[in-house]
Amino acid sequence: MANGRYKYPPNDRLRAVRTEQRRQSRAEFADALAAKAAELGENVGADVRLIAKWEDGETGRPRAVYRRLLVALTGCTEHELGIAAPSSAPGATASERPTPTPTVPAVDRRQFLAAGVSALTGPAPSNAAPTAPAHVDPQLVDYFRTQLQGHYVADMLLGPHHLIASVTAQHQLICDLARAAVGELRRELLRVGAAYAAMLGWLCQDAGLHDHSLRWRDITLDMAHRARDTQLVGYALANKASLCVDIGDGTGAVDLADAALEEPSSLAPKVQVIARVHAAHGYSVVGDRRAVDYLLDGAAPLVTRVDDDLPWGDACRRTPGYLEVQRATCYGRLVDDQAAAREADGIWSQVLATMPQEQRRDRGVFQIRHAAVAATLGQPDRALVLAAEAASTATATGSVRARRELAGLRDRMRPWAEDRYGRDLEEMLTTIGIGPS
């Protein structure tokens, strides 16, 4: 039972392992845990206050990264440490424990449909007080994290419009649960809610709804601060930088990415990679190739160190040749640099030759960017072939971002506007509903 002062029961098992097995004070145990984190490359810390929270019942089950560290440090199972999920069988190993099937509070159909409509106009405050569940099961955090991974996969296959409504409804549910939760569980729900808001920011950006994307980016940053999560705050700032790049504000992108990188030693490698990449894109918008190369070269060794359980920002792990894709995209913006265009041409050829067909939305966007590079190199015939291959994908996935990049190909093809290449491009764009500029 809880001890009256805190919501959760004291963790006597963890305290016994510390005092009887390891014979350490809380300070000594915290130092040992921090040393184990450094040894395993986990960018997290530990102090006396954290150990006290776990042992005294001020917080519930430790985060996954700390559970791994506690098991690695002590040699005990999660059950022996008193940090296993409630459904874990005593004595079971981590691989033997059944996967919990959490019960998700039902979503009212009218609320769900309303969320689908509001998704196209951004989140709106409600005058009615939300009805929060009476009890919030900690297993729901893992449930929503798992769902988020599925949304990332669906986004690559379907594009934004099929997902905005469902992700918005889930975000609202997470917010309702967070309002009912307390302590560490509340912060965990705020963290996962911020990840959902970040995805909605991306979906709206891809759908061309930049005003709504900005609102979701602001919500991401707000929830990250409320969760007191340094990693999420850095990620949220870098996400806003991404939107700046899309609207042509290179200076704004650099400012936001630099803010995220103000104290890089406190950031996980993944967050540093994301911020450096978006800073590089910002510099490419303003035409600074030297800064682009500096940032991307510095990100390369960090990519190999990305190994965390954070449920967001995994493009550097999902995208084959991730940094080369970023470099080719940045070089493609440097329209006055023929050497950069030639390098981008070679990179795009290699990337597209090995890219899985099922990643059709990203593949289509990359083909359009390759087409722009071909036009820059004076190869309008190649540019048209690549653009034609990408046009059907842009239509099928509903990616307004891809359609805008296709429309932007007009500028690169302007030298041939009056001959057959220009006419063929206009005919192709008209066929997929992209009218004259």
N, C-alpha and C positions, 0 to 999 in steps of 0.2 A: 504494500500500500504506500501511497504518498505519505510524507511525514508531516503534513499539515502546513508546512511552510512553502513547499514546492508542489507542483502538480504531479511530478513523476516520483516513483519510489526510489529510495537510495540504491545505488548499485554496489551491494555488499560484495559481489563476486569480484568486481574490478578492484575494489579496495583490498580484498584479501590477497589477490595476486600481487598487488603492489607492496603490501606490508609484510605478508608472510612468505611469499615465494621469492620476491626480489629484495625485500627488506630495504625499501627506499622511501624517502620522504616524497611528498608531492613535488617539491622542487627538483629533486634528483630524478624522479620518474619523468617529469616534463622535459628535463634536459636530455634524458635518454631517448625520449620519443622524438624530440627535435633533431637529434643526431641521426636517428634512423631515417627520418624524412629526408635529411640532406644526403645520406648514403644512397637512398633509393631514387633521388632526383625529384622528390615531391616538394613543390614550392609552397609549403604550409609551415606554420609555426606551432609551438605548444608552450603553455606557461602554467603556473600554479592555478590560476583562476580557471582555466579550461578543465584541468583535472578535477578541481573541486566541483564544477558544474556537473560533470559526469557522475561523480561518486555520490554527491549529495542529492541528486534528483532535480536540480534546477533546470536541466535540459533532458530530453529523451535520448533516443539512440544516436550515437555519434554519426557524423557524415561518413559516406563510404570510404573516402580517402583516409580518414582517421581509423576506421575499422580495420582497413588493410594494414595500417602501420602498427596498430595495437597487436594484431595477430603476428605480424613479422617480428615485433620486438619481444613479445612474451613467449611465443611458441604455443600459445593456447588457442583453442577454437573460439569463435564468436560466442557460442553458448557458454563456454567456461568463463568467459570474460563478462557475461551478462549483457552482451550487446547484440545478440542475435535477434532476428525478426520474431515477433510473438508466435508465429506459426512454425518456427523451426523446432524440430524434434530434438530433445535432449540427447547429447552424444553424437548427433549427426555431424558429418563434415560439411564444409560449405558446398561441395559439389553434390552431396546427398540430400540437402535440404529441399523440400518442395517449394516451388515458386508460388508465392501467395497470389490469390485471386481476390483483389480488393473489391468491395462493394461500392460502386460509384453512385452518389445521390442522383435520383432521376432528374432529367432536365425537362421542364415543361415545354410541350411542343410549340406553344405560341411564343414562349420566350426564345426558343431556338430559331424559329422563323424570323422573329423580330431582330435577332442577332445577325441573321443573314442579310437583312436589309440594311441595318446600321453598319455592317462591315464595309459597305461601299461609301459611306460618308464619315467613317471614323467613329470612335467610341463617344457616346453622348451620356452625360450624367442623367441619372434617373431620379424622379421626384419621389418615387416610392422606396421605402426602406427595404433592402434585400432580405430575404428569408434565409438565414444561415443555418446549416445543419447543426443539430444539437451536439453531435460528436464528430470529431475529425480523426480518422484513422491514419497514423503515420505512413502506412503502406501506400496511401494515395500518392505520395510524392514520387515513389518509384513508378507507379502506374502512369502518371502524367509524363514522367521523363521518357518512359518507353514509347508512349504515344507520340511524343515529339520526334523521336527518331523515325517513326513511320511517316510523319508529315514531311520530313526532309526528303525521304525517298519519293513520296507521291509528288512533291513539288517538281522534282527532276523529270517525272514522267508526264504530269498533267498540266503544269503551269499554275498560275496563281488563282484564277477565278473559281476553280473547283474547290479550293481549300479555304478561302477567306472566311466563309460563313462558319464552317465547322471549327476552325481554329479560334475564331472570335468567341463562339459559344463556350469552348473549353476554357479560354482565358477568363471569361466572366465567372465560370464555375470555380476556377482556382482562386479568384479574388474573393468570392463568397466564403470559400473554405478558410482562406487566410484571415478573414475577419473573425471567424469563430475560433481560430487556433491561438495558442499562446506560446511564448518562449521560443525555443529553437525550432519547433515545428512550424510556427508562424513564419520564421525567417526562411525556412526551407521552401515553404509554399510561395513566399515572395520571390525567392530565387527562380523557381520554376516558372512562376508567372511572368517574371522579367524575360525569361527565355522565349516564352510564347509571344510576348509583346514584340520582341526583337524579330521573331519570324513574321509576325503580321506587318511589321515595318518593311521587311524585305518583300513580302507578297504584294503589298500595296505599291512599293517602288517598281516592282516588275510589271505590275498592272498599269503603270503610268499615273497612279494616284499619289502624286508627290506631297500634296498637302496632308493627306491622311497618313502617308508614310511618316512624315515629320511628327505628327501627333503620336503615333505609336513609338517612334524613336524616343520622344520625350517621356512617354510612359515607362519605357524600358529603363531609362536613366533614373527616373524617380523611384521605381521599384528596387533597382540595384542599390541606391542609397539607403532606402528603408531597410533592406536586408543586411546592410553594413557589409557588403561583399565587394572587396577591392577588385577582384577579377571581373566581376560583372560590370562594375563602373567603367573599367578600362574598355571592356567589350562594347558597352553602350556608347561611349564616346567615339570609338572607331566606327561603329555602325552609322552614326550621324555623319561621319566623314565620308562614308560610302555614298550617302544620299547627296552630299555636296558635289562629289565627282560627277554623278549622273546629271546634275543641273548645271555643270560647267563652272562651279565655284572651287577652283583649285586651291586658292589661298585658304578658304574656309576649311577644306578637307585637311590641309596641312596643319592648321591651327588645332583642330579637334584631335587629330592623330598625335600631335606633339603633346597635347594635354594628357592623353591616355598614357604616353610614354614618359611622363614627368619623373616617375620613380620606377624604372624598368626592373630593378632588382626585386621589387615586391610583386611582380607579375609572373604568372605561369608562362612557359614558353609559347603556348598557343596564343595567348592574348598579345604578347609582344609581336608575334608573326602577323597577326591580323592588323594591329596598329601600324606596323612598318609597311605592310602592303598598301594600306589605304593612304598613308603618307606618300608613298611612291606614286600612286595614281594621282594624288593632288599635284605633285611636282610635274608629272607628265602633262597635266592640263596646262600648266604655265610654261612648259617647254624646257625643263631643266633635266637633261638626261643624266648628268653627273650625280645629282641627288637621287634619281631613280635607281641607278646602279648601286650607289652606296647603301641604300635602304634594303634593296632586294638581296644584295650580297650578304648583308648582315643578318638577314632572315634565314638564309640557307642552313647554317648550323643549328638554328633554333628549331627548324622543322623536324629534324631527326630526334629532338628531345621531347617532342609533343607526346605525352603519355599521361592522360588524366581521365577522370570520369565526369568531367563537366559536360552537360547534355547539349551544349550549344557550340556554334562556331567551328564545326568539324570539316569545313570545306578543304582545309589543308590536308586532311586525311582521306577525304572521299574523292577528291579530284586528282586524277593521274597527272603527273607533271605540274602540280599546282603552281609552283613559283615560276616555271617557264611560261605557263599561261598568263600569269600576271605581267611578266616581262614583255611578252609579245603584245599584250594589250597596251601597256604603257608605250612601247616603241611605236606602235601603230598610230598613236596620237601625235607623234613628232613628225608632222607632215613635211617639214623642211629638212629632215635628216635622212638622206637616201641610204646611208650605211645602216641606220637603225631599221629602216623599212626592209632592207635585205635580210637582216638578222631575224626580224619578226616573221618574214615569209618562210624562212627555214624552220623556225620554231613551230609555226602553225602547221606546216606540212607534217612534221614529226608527231605533234600532238593529235591531229585528226586521224592519222594513220593507225594509231593505237587506241583511240577513244571508243569505249563500248557504245554500240548503237542505241542501247536503251536510255542512255543519257541524252535524249534527243533535244531537249530544250537548250542545254548548255552547248551541245554540238552545233545546233543551228546558230546560236550567237557567235560561236567561234568561227564558223564558216563566213558569217557576215564580216567579221573583223579581218579575216584573211582576205576577203574580197576587197576591202578598203585598202589593204596593204598592196595587193596586186595592182589596183588602179594607181596608187602612188608611184609604183615602179613602172608605170606606162604599159600595163598589160590588161587592157579593157576586156579582152576575150576571156581571160581567166577569171577576171572579176565577175563577169556575167554568169559564168558557169557555177561559181561558188555561191553567188547570190541566189540563183535559181534553185539550187539544192536546199538552201536555208529557208526560202520563202514559204514552202508548205509547212515546215516545222513551226515557223513563227505564227502561222495561221492556226494550226492545230492546238498549240499550247496556250494561245491567247496572251503571249508575252508582248505587252506594249513596248517594253524596252527593246526587244528584238526588232519590232516593226519600226521603231524610231531609228535604230541603227541602220536598217535597210533604207529608210528615207534619207538618212544622212549620207548614204552612198552617192546620192546625186552630186554632192559637192566634190567628191573625189573623181567622179566621172564627167565633170563639167567640160573638160577639154574635148570630149566626144559627144557633147550634147546634141549637135546638129547632124551627126552621122548615124549609121545604123546601130552602133553600140548604145548611143543615147536613146534612140527610139525603142530599142529592145528593152532597155531598162525601164522606161516609162510604161511600156505595155505590161511588163511583169508586175510593176508596182500597182498599176491600175487594176490588174486582175485580182490582186489580193486586197483591194480596197484602200490602197494608199494613194490619195489624190495628189494633185500638183502642189508643190511647196509654195 
